[in-house]
Amino acid sequence: MSLIKIIAIVLITAGLLGLVYGQFSYTKETQEAKIGALELTVKDTETVNVPVWTGVAAMVAGCGLLVFAAKKS
C-alpha cells in the first residue's frame, strides 16, 4: 500500500470521527506553586470543538487522494 493511500485512509477516518464525535477533551496539569516540599498543581479539562466543515473537508481530501492514487497506478 502506498503512502498516498495510507494518508487518504487516515484523512477519511479522521473526518468521519470528527463528524461522529464533534468534540474531544483532554486534561492539562499545571504546577501553580512549589513551597518547599508542598506542591500545588491544578488539573484543567480543555474541550476542543471540531467544526463540521473540517470533518467534511478531511473526508473530501481523503477521497480525492484515493482517486489520485488510483489514476496514478
Beta strands, then each sheet from edge to edge (+ up, - down):
strand 1: 23-35
strand 2: 38-49
sheet 1: 1+ 2-
end
